[in-house]
């Protein structure tokens, strides 16, 4: 048996453990992302409602300023009308005052509608903010649980990495470099058994001459010719 085979199998087992922890961590991150997405949707509603409320408030204020100007002009017309002694000019001023009164009445009605809309839009902002606060409160317990779980898993990951490094440091340097290079390149196991002269990673037949060399010398093969996995005989593991 190759002297580094048990050590290499141990390292691969620790890598498998790290991969499992990574899957668990990813699952938690995905679950937390669902909570984040729910909050983001409500926050997006707040942003949209705030923009709309600001637009209505601006239009309300602009209309109010315009009304103030028109009321001032109407007052000037009224003063001129009271002091005008020329019947023809007085008649024209009266017509202007009546027309302006009609326009003012319509624009005051528009302003009141805008003011009501602005108030309603501000209420929608407040409602959206209340929904965010309620959702944050609702999610608080779940987020605390996620944080605790992630901290626990991270502690496990840190411990597993330390154990993996300790185990890997016992390997022959060349073999460790080869293993790590394959580990970075492969998504499947690096070290796989050969069963009945078959690579169990890709199920490619291994030439009998290579199997015989492995049996005779207790070597790790240079790798499967098809998939590159490092192959060992199951009988070599004690």
Buried (B, 14 or more C-beta within 10 A) or exposed (E): BBEBBBBBBBBBBBBEBBEEBEEBBEEBEEEBEEBEEEBEEBBEBBEEBBEBBBEBBEBBBEBBEEBEEBBEEBEEBBEBBEEBEEEEEBEEBBEBBEEBEEEBEEBBEBBEEBBEBBBEBBEBBEEBBEBBEEBEEEBEEEBEEBEEBBEEBEEBBEEBBEBBEEBBEEBBEEBBEBBBEBBEEEEEBBBBBBEEBBBBBBEBEBEEEBBEEBEEEBBBBEBBBEBBBBBBBEEBEE
